[in-house]
């Protein structure tokens, strides 16, 4: 309860500071919380916004996240099982981890047509190393003595997977997922903004170009809310996995 109260107090402090700052500025520069909340309500009540803006962005972020996991998880298993594979993939992993997201997004836009595929590939390329490292480290966290004991006592494979392998794997994969989901949304927004693909990124670009600052702030709040909801859901899943 203390942590929740502290969180709400922090939110209230930000809103109060925002309100005071908005009173000292023009609405076109810094709209107040009430004006932004009104626009946000209009956006959420518009079916066209869900189908034409929010839906495509969430679909691209989810597609990139799924593709990154589908590629990164097997690479992580191979890296854990065969160190030579880890060494072979290390240069590519370092390139993908060190390459700034805007640069990779621009390259993907140049190589492809700036469509949904471009955004999905950009998200996946940036997140594959995250899952590769997480899976390799999670498998490396398995207690070898406990695993050997399970083999000696002929523990069924499914039970061994649930009780030994998955808990160790989740110690690294859980935090990686929390980071990856937030980054998937941010990279999707960035790629859409640069490519002009219809979605949250294009909506942000239009709001900025037309000086619709209240709409811009509403879109930012929506993006933060999406990341926050994903964070809460994954944190709850992590706590659930830790229960015996």
C-alpha positions as CSV (number, residue, x, y, z in Angstrom):
1,X,0.0,0.0,0.0
2,X,2.9,2.4,0.8
3,X,4.4,1.9,-2.7
4,X,1.0,2.5,-4.4
5,X,0.5,5.6,-2.3
6,X,4.0,6.8,-3.2
7,X,3.3,6.2,-6.9
8,X,0.0,8.1,-6.8
9,X,1.7,10.9,-4.9
10,X,4.3,11.1,-7.6
11,X,1.7,11.2,-10.4
12,X,-0.3,13.9,-8.5
13,X,2.9,16.0,-8.2
14,X,3.6,15.7,-11.9
15,X,0.0,16.7,-12.8
16,X,0.2,19.7,-10.3
17,X,3.5,20.9,-11.8
18,X,2.1,20.4,-15.3
19,X,-1.0,22.5,-14.4
20,X,1.0,25.3,-13.0
21,X,3.4,25.3,-16.0
22,X,0.4,25.3,-18.4
23,X,-1.0,28.4,-16.8
24,X,2.2,30.3,-17.5
25,X,2.2,29.3,-21.2
26,X,0.0,29.5,-24.3
27,X,-2.1,26.4,-25.0
28,X,-0.3,25.9,-28.3
29,X,3.0,25.5,-26.4
30,X,1.8,23.6,-23.3
31,X,-1.8,22.6,-22.9
32,X,-3.2,21.9,-19.5
33,X,-4.1,18.4,-18.2
34,X,-7.8,18.9,-18.6
35,X,-7.5,19.9,-22.2
36,X,-5.3,16.9,-23.0
37,X,-7.6,14.6,-21.1
38,X,-10.6,15.8,-23.2
39,X,-8.7,15.1,-26.4
40,X,-7.6,11.7,-25.2
41,X,-11.2,10.8,-24.4
42,X,-12.3,11.9,-27.9
43,X,-9.5,9.7,-29.4
44,X,-10.5,6.6,-27.4
45,X,-14.1,7.1,-28.2
46,X,-13.4,7.2,-32.0
47,X,-13.7,3.8,-33.6
48,X,-11.6,5.1,-36.6
49,X,-8.7,5.8,-34.2
50,X,-8.7,2.3,-32.9
51,X,-8.9,0.7,-36.4
52,X,-6.8,3.1,-38.4
53,X,-4.2,4.3,-35.9
54,X,-3.8,2.3,-32.7
55,X,-4.6,-1.1,-34.2
56,X,-2.0,-1.0,-36.9
57,X,0.7,0.2,-34.5
58,X,0.0,-2.5,-31.9
59,X,-0.1,-5.1,-34.7
60,X,3.3,-4.0,-36.0
61,X,4.8,-3.9,-32.5
62,X,3.4,-7.4,-31.7
63,X,4.6,-8.8,-35.0
64,X,8.1,-7.5,-34.5
65,X,8.2,-8.8,-30.9
66,X,7.0,-12.2,-32.0
67,X,9.5,-12.4,-34.9
68,X,12.3,-11.3,-32.6
69,X,11.5,-14.0,-30.1
70,X,11.1,-16.7,-32.8
71,X,14.6,-15.9,-34.1
72,X,16.3,-14.9,-30.8
73,X,15.2,-17.8,-28.7
74,X,16.6,-20.6,-30.9
75,X,19.8,-18.5,-31.3
76,X,20.0,-18.2,-27.5
77,X,19.6,-22.0,-27.1
78,X,22.3,-22.6,-29.7
79,X,24.6,-20.1,-28.1
80,X,24.2,-21.8,-24.7
81,X,24.6,-25.3,-26.1
82,X,27.6,-24.6,-28.4
83,X,30.0,-21.8,-27.4
84,X,31.3,-21.6,-31.0
85,X,27.9,-20.5,-32.1
86,X,27.9,-17.7,-29.6
87,X,31.3,-16.6,-30.8
88,X,30.1,-16.8,-34.4
89,X,27.1,-14.6,-33.7
90,X,28.9,-12.1,-31.5
91,X,29.9,-9.7,-34.2
92,X,26.3,-9.4,-35.6
93,X,24.9,-9.2,-32.1
94,X,27.2,-6.3,-31.3
95,X,26.3,-4.5,-34.5
96,X,22.6,-4.8,-33.9
97,X,23.0,-3.7,-30.2
98,X,25.2,-0.8,-31.1
99,X,23.4,0.5,-34.1
100,X,21.1,3.4,-33.1
101,X,17.4,2.7,-33.7
102,X,16.9,5.7,-36.0
103,X,19.7,4.6,-38.2
104,X,18.4,1.1,-38.5
105,X,14.9,2.4,-39.2
106,X,16.2,4.6,-42.0
107,X,18.1,1.7,-43.5
108,X,15.1,-0.6,-43.4
109,X,13.0,2.2,-45.0
110,X,15.5,2.5,-47.8
111,X,15.8,-1.3,-48.4
112,X,12.1,-1.9,-48.2
113,X,9.0,0.1,-49.1
114,X,8.2,1.7,-45.7
115,X,5.2,-0.6,-45.2
116,X,4.2,-2.7,-42.3
117,X,6.9,-5.2,-43.1
118,X,9.6,-2.5,-42.6
119,X,8.4,-1.7,-39.1
120,X,8.2,-5.3,-38.1
121,X,11.7,-6.0,-39.4
122,X,13.1,-3.0,-37.7
123,X,11.6,-4.0,-34.3
124,X,12.7,-7.6,-34.8
125,X,16.3,-6.6,-35.7
126,X,16.7,-4.5,-32.6
127,X,15.2,-7.1,-30.2
128,X,16.7,-10.3,-31.5
129,X,19.9,-9.8,-29.4
130,X,17.8,-9.2,-26.3
131,X,16.1,-12.6,-26.6
132,X,19.3,-14.3,-27.6
133,X,21.1,-13.1,-24.5
134,X,18.2,-13.7,-22.2
135,X,17.6,-17.3,-23.3
136,X,21.3,-18.1,-23.2
137,X,21.8,-16.6,-19.7
138,X,18.5,-18.2,-18.5
139,X,19.6,-21.7,-19.6
140,X,23.0,-21.1,-18.1
141,X,21.3,-20.4,-14.7
142,X,19.9,-24.0,-14.5
143,X,21.3,-25.7,-11.4
144,X,23.4,-28.6,-13.0
145,X,23.2,-30.7,-9.8
146,X,19.5,-30.3,-9.5
147,X,19.1,-31.1,-13.2
148,X,21.3,-34.2,-12.9
149,X,19.4,-35.4,-9.9
150,X,16.1,-35.1,-11.9
151,X,17.7,-37.2,-14.6
152,X,18.9,-39.9,-12.2
153,X,15.5,-40.1,-10.6
154,X,13.9,-40.2,-14.0
155,X,11.7,-37.2,-13.5
156,X,9.2,-36.9,-16.4
157,X,10.4,-34.4,-19.0
158,X,7.4,-32.2,-18.7
159,X,7.8,-31.9,-14.9
160,X,11.5,-31.3,-15.3
161,X,10.7,-28.5,-17.8
162,X,8.2,-26.9,-15.5
163,X,10.1,-27.2,-12.2
164,X,13.7,-26.8,-13.2
165,X,14.2,-25.4,-16.7
166,X,11.5,-22.8,-17.0
167,X,12.0,-21.2,-13.6
168,X,15.7,-20.7,-14.4
169,X,15.0,-19.5,-17.9
170,X,12.4,-17.0,-16.6
171,X,15.0,-15.3,-14.3
172,X,16.5,-13.7,-17.4
173,X,13.6,-13.9,-19.9
174,X,11.1,-12.1,-17.7
175,X,13.1,-8.9,-17.4
176,X,14.1,-9.1,-21.0
177,X,10.4,-9.3,-22.0
178,X,9.6,-6.2,-20.0
179,X,12.4,-4.3,-21.8
180,X,11.5,-5.7,-25.2
181,X,7.8,-4.8,-25.0
182,X,8.5,-1.2,-24.2
183,X,11.2,-1.0,-26.9
184,X,8.9,-2.6,-29.5
185,X,6.3,0.2,-29.0
186,X,8.9,2.9,-29.1
187,X,10.7,1.6,-32.2
188,X,7.3,1.1,-33.9
189,X,6.5,4.7,-33.3
190,X,9.9,5.8,-34.5
191,X,9.7,3.8,-37.7
192,X,6.2,4.9,-38.5
193,X,7.2,8.5,-37.9
194,X,10.1,8.3,-40.2
195,X,8.4,6.2,-42.9
196,X,5.0,8.0,-42.9
197,X,3.2,4.7,-42.4
198,X,-0.3,5.1,-40.9
199,X,-0.3,4.6,-37.2
200,X,0.6,6.3,-33.9
201,X,3.8,7.6,-35.5
202,X,2.0,9.3,-38.3
203,X,-0.6,10.7,-35.9
204,X,2.2,12.2,-33.8
205,X,3.7,13.7,-36.9
206,X,0.5,15.3,-38.0
207,X,-0.2,16.7,-34.6
208,X,3.2,18.3,-34.5
209,X,2.9,19.7,-38.1
210,X,-0.5,21.2,-37.5
211,X,0.4,22.5,-34.0
212,X,-2.3,20.4,-32.3
213,X,-0.3,20.3,-29.1
214,X,-3.2,19.0,-27.0
215,X,-3.6,16.1,-29.4
216,X,0.2,15.5,-29.4
217,X,0.2,15.4,-25.6
218,X,-2.8,13.0,-25.6
219,X,-1.0,10.7,-28.0
220,X,2.1,10.7,-25.8
221,X,0.0,9.9,-22.8
222,X,-1.6,7.0,-24.7
223,X,1.8,5.6,-25.6
224,X,3.0,5.9,-22.0
225,X,-0.2,4.2,-20.9
226,X,0.4,1.3,-23.3
227,X,4.0,0.8,-22.0
228,X,2.8,1.1,-18.4
229,X,0.0,-1.5,-18.9
230,X,2.5,-3.9,-20.5
231,X,4.9,-3.3,-17.7
232,X,2.2,-4.0,-15.0
233,X,1.0,-7.2,-16.8
234,X,4.5,-8.6,-17.2
235,X,5.4,-7.7,-13.6
236,X,2.3,-9.6,-12.4
237,X,3.3,-12.5,-14.6
238,X,6.8,-12.5,-13.1
239,X,5.4,-12.5,-9.5
240,X,3.1,-15.4,-10.5
241,X,6.0,-17.4,-11.9
242,X,7.9,-16.9,-8.6
243,X,5.2,-18.5,-6.6
244,X,5.9,-22.1,-5.6
